[in-house]
Amino acid sequence: MSDPVNERPRLGALRARLAPLRARAARLPRWTALPACALLGLLAGTGYGVLQTPQYTATSYVVVVPQGKTDPAAALGYAQAYGRVAKQLAVIGDAQVAAGMSPTRLQDSIQVATSPDAPMIAISASATTPGSAALTANAVARSLSTGADHSKESTQVELLPFSRALDPAEPSSLSAGVTALVGGCAGGLIGGLALLVRPHARTRPGPGASVPGPASVLARSAP
C-alpha cells in the first residue's frame, strides 16, 4: 500500500507542473472548446475507421411457392412464419457445418427479412471476407429450404432458391472518411454543448477598487 504522507509531495509537485497549463487554458477564449472538441472527434473517428476490420455483407433470397390448389395468400403467411424461425438452431444446424461457425456466431452474423407483399425471404450474412459472407448466406438459405421440404406435405408450400448470394465487391462497414465525418460532427456537438453549459466569467473589481454604498450614491445624485 502507498503511504499517504509520501504521496503528498508528489501530488504537490504534479499540481505545480500543471498550474501553468491550467492558467493558459483559463486565458483561452471560450469558443476554443468548439474546434478543439471537433478536432478530437475527427481524430477519433479517423482512427476507428482505419483500425476497424472491414465487414462484407451478402444476401440470398428464397421464395415460398404454393403447391397444388393452395391459396397463394397462404404462401405469404408461410413466408412470414419461416422468416421468424430462420435463425433458430434447429433450422441452421446444417448451415453451421458449411459456414464453419459455431451456432451462436452464426446467429449473430445473419439477418432475416421478409416482404409484406411477396412470399420472399432475404437472408443476409456478414463476415470479414466476401467469400465467407456469400458462403454463409447460401448455406443458411439452403438449410432453411431443406427444413421446409420435410413438412411440405402438411403445409402444401415449398421453399425454392430465388437468387444466390454473390461475393460483395465492397465492404458494408463504414469507411474511414465517413467515420471521421461522424466523429468530427459528434465532437463539434459536444463542444457546442460545453459552451452552453460553461458559465461566463464574472467581472470582479480590482484590488484597489471599492464598491460605493447606497449613501454615496444618494449624495452624488443630490443637487
GUGUSE-767737 format. One record per residue (C-alpha): residue in three letters; x, y, z. Coordinates in steps of 0.05 Angstrom, whole numbers, plus 5000, padded with zeros to 4 digits. Each point is the difference from the previous one (the first is absolute). Layout:
N
ALAXYZ/...
This chain:
223
MET500050005000/SER502450704985/ASP501550475057/PRO495550624999/VAL505550415033/ASN504949854943/GLU494850114947/ARG498650725021/PRO506650294974/ARG498949644934/LEU493050284993/GLY502650695018/ALA505549964947/LEU494949764948/ARG495350575015/ALA505750494994/ARG501749744931/LEU492850024977/ALA498850705028/PRO502950364939/LEU495949584953/ARG493750135039/ALA501550745001/ARG500950014924/ALA493649604989/ALA496250505044/ARG502550584956/LEU497649674935/PRO493550274970/ARG493749605014/TRP498849844927/THR506549594995/ALA496349415032/LEU496049914936/PRO505749894950/ALA504049615052/CYS494449505011/ALA498649954925/LEU507449854987/LEU500249475054/GLY493749684971/LEU502950024930/LEU506449655023/ALA496149485039/GLY495349854941/THR505949954952/GLY503749525046/TYR493849575008/GLY498949974925/VAL507249814986/LEU500749485055/GLN493349654993/THR499449344963/PRO496050074936/GLN493449634998/TYR496849724937/THR492649834991/ALA496949524950/THR492649854991/SER496549374976/TYR492649974982/VAL495149425005/VAL492750014978/VAL494049625027/VAL496249654944/PRO493049715013/GLN498749284978/GLY493749734966/LYS493850415015/THR502950375060/ASP497850725006/PRO505750474979/ALA498550425062/ALA502049415043/ALA507050034969/LEU500750715026/GLY498249785070/TYR504949424998/ALA505550474976/GLN498950425061/ALA500149385044/TYR506349714970/GLY503350685006/ARG498850015075/VAL503249315011/ALA505750074950/LYS505050165055/GLN498049435046/LEU505349485015/ALA495549444974/VAL499850344932/ILE507350224993/GLY502949365028/ASP502449774931/ALA502450704980/GLN505050065057/VAL504049424972/ALA500450314931/ALA501550705028/GLY505149745050/MET497050405057/SER497249855068/PRO492450055007/THR500450635042/ARG504850354952/LEU495849794940/GLN493750295032/ASP503650665012/SER502650044929/ILE493449924963/GLN493950444991/VAL493349774973/ALA494850454967/THR493349864968/SER495650404954/PRO492850175018/ASP498049974927/ALA503849404972/PRO501449305028/MET507550114999/ILE505249945055/ALA506650384998/ILE505849705039/SER506050465010/ALA506649785030/SER505950435023/ALA507249775002/THR507150274996/THR501049734929/PRO495350034939/GLY500349254988/SER498349835071/ALA494050474999/ALA497149694936/LEU501449295024/THR496450125066/ALA493950334968/ASN499349434950/ALA500949475054/VAL494550295043/ALA495350074941/ARG501349274980/SER499049765071/LEU493450385005/SER497649704934/THR501949305022/GLY496350075065/ALA493850254964/ASP500149414953/HIS499149525059/SER493250305015/LYS497550184930/GLU495049435001/SER496250345057/THR501350734982/GLN499049914925/VAL505450524986/GLU507249944978/LEU506050455009/LEU504250084937/PRO506450404989/PHE498450664965/SER506850344998/ARG506749745026/ALA504650465039/LEU506150254963/ASP506650245027/PRO499050745017/ALA504850474964/GLU500450525056/PRO499749975075/SER493450175034/SER503550315061/LEU501150755003/SER506250284966/ALA505350415036/GLY497350644968/VAL493049885025/THR502349835071/ALA504550625000/LEU494050434980/VAL495649695053/GLY505450095053/GLY501250734981/CYS492550155002/ALA499349665067/GLY506050375028/GLY497350664975/LEU493349855033/ILE503349855066/GLY504150644995/GLY493850414986/LEU496549695060/ALA506150165042/LEU499550734980/LEU492850025020/VAL501149675067/ARG506550365018/PRO498550635042/HIS502450674976/ALA505850325036/ARG497750515050/THR503250685003/ARG502950135068/PRO502450685027/GLY507450115005/PRO503749965067/GLY500150765009/ALA492950144977/SER494350105048/VAL492649894989/PRO496050645017/GLY494649905052/PRO492950264997/ALA501750635040/SER505550204951/VAL495449904941/LEU494650445032/ALA505150545017/ARG502550044928/SER492950044972/ALA498050575047/PRO500150714969/
